[in-house]
Amino acid sequence: MKNNKKTIIGVVCLVALLAVFSVCWFAFGPKATKGAKHITVEVLNSAGEATEYQLDTDAEFLRQAMDELNAQGFSYDGTDSEYGIMVSTINGEVADYNTDGAYWSLFVNDEYGQYGADSQPVTDGDKYTWAYEYAK
């Protein structure tokens, strides 16, 4: 019985300490600043011409950052599906796979992207390249 009281008192003290530490963390811990991530979005069109956009963002995923780039003249369109957006148009240039095998591919830091725009995490300092390509 005596050990049970000590255990209960110990658990209550631990919970109280965790609550105090949590309150302190939220009150005094580091705060995110607006535009905490600096990224580059590059577009390589069908003629091989590059347009580069710089953005300071808090976006979690690339599509959110792309929406923010509209103010800089960047535009995109596509079809939403259960897997995310299939980008078909960037800056007015349409890539139609069914017509000529063209598509917009995504590269992250010059490596072929593993995710779509909806699920590609945005990381400070990264470069995201949309390249107009043809299927081989």
C-alpha positions in Angstrom: 0.0 0.0 0.0 2.8 2.4 0.9 4.6 1.6 -2.4 1.4 2.3 -4.4 1.1 5.8 -2.8 4.7 6.6 -3.7 4.1 5.4 -7.3 0.9 7.5 -7.6 2.7 10.6 -6.1 5.6 10.0 -8.5 3.3 9.8 -11.6 1.4 12.9 -10.5 4.7 14.8 -10.1 5.9 13.7 -13.5 2.7 14.8 -15.2 2.9 18.1 -13.4 6.5 18.6 -14.5 5.7 17.7 -18.1 2.8 20.2 -18.1 5.1 23.0 -16.7 7.8 22.2 -19.3 5.2 22.2 -22.1 3.8 25.6 -21.1 7.4 27.0 -20.9 8.3 25.6 -24.3 5.2 27.1 -26.0 5.7 30.4 -24.2 9.5 30.8 -24.6 10.5 28.3 -27.3 11.7 29.2 -30.8 9.0 30.8 -33.0 8.7 30.3 -36.7 9.3 33.5 -38.7 7.3 34.4 -41.8 9.0 33.1 -44.8 11.4 30.9 -42.8 12.3 28.8 -45.8 14.1 30.2 -48.8 13.6 28.1 -52.0 14.2 28.4 -55.7 11.7 27.2 -58.3 13.0 26.9 -61.8 11.0 26.3 -65.0 12.7 24.8 -68.1 10.4 25.2 -71.0 10.2 23.2 -74.2 12.8 25.5 -75.8 15.2 24.8 -72.9 14.9 28.4 -71.6 15.1 28.7 -67.8 13.0 31.0 -65.6 13.9 31.1 -62.0 11.8 32.2 -59.0 13.0 32.9 -55.5 10.6 32.5 -52.6 10.6 32.9 -48.9 7.8 30.7 -47.6 6.3 28.8 -44.7 4.7 26.3 -47.1 4.8 22.7 -46.0 4.5 21.2 -49.5 5.5 22.4 -53.0 2.0 23.1 -54.3 1.4 25.6 -51.5 4.7 27.4 -52.5 3.7 27.3 -56.2 0.4 29.0 -55.2 2.5 31.8 -53.5 4.6 32.3 -56.7 1.5 33.5 -58.6 2.5 37.0 -57.5 5.8 36.7 -59.3 4.1 35.6 -62.6 4.4 31.8 -62.1 1.3 29.9 -63.1 0.3 26.3 -63.3 -2.7 24.1 -64.0 -3.5 20.5 -63.9 -5.9 17.8 -63.0 -6.5 16.8 -59.4 -6.8 13.2 -58.5 -6.7 11.0 -55.5 -2.9 11.0 -55.9 -2.6 14.8 -56.1 -2.3 17.2 -59.0 -1.0 16.1 -62.4 0.6 19.3 -63.6 -0.1 19.8 -67.3 0.5 23.5 -67.8 3.2 25.8 -66.4 3.5 29.5 -67.4 1.0 28.9 -70.1 2.9 26.0 -71.8 0.9 22.8 -72.1 2.6 19.4 -72.0 0.1 16.9 -73.4 1.4 13.4 -73.1 -1.5 12.0 -75.2 -0.6 14.2 -78.1 3.2 14.1 -78.3 4.5 12.3 -75.2 5.4 15.6 -73.4 5.1 16.0 -69.7 6.3 18.2 -66.8 8.8 16.4 -64.7 9.9 17.6 -61.2 13.5 17.6 -60.0 14.5 18.4 -56.4 18.1 19.6 -56.1 18.8 18.3 -59.6 17.6 14.8 -58.7 14.5 13.3 -60.2 11.6 14.0 -57.8 10.1 11.1 -55.8 6.8 12.9 -55.0 4.2 15.1 -56.7 3.7 18.8 -56.0 1.0 18.0 -53.4 3.3 15.8 -51.3 6.8 17.1 -52.0 8.0 18.6 -48.7 9.5 22.2 -48.9 12.9 22.4 -47.3 14.9 25.5 -46.7 17.6 26.0 -49.4 16.2 23.5 -51.9 15.8 24.0 -55.6 12.7 22.6 -57.4 12.9 22.4 -61.2 9.9 21.8 -63.5 11.3 20.6 -66.8 9.3 20.1 -70.0 10.3 16.6 -71.2 9.3 14.0 -73.8 8.8 10.3 -73.0 11.5 8.1 -74.5 
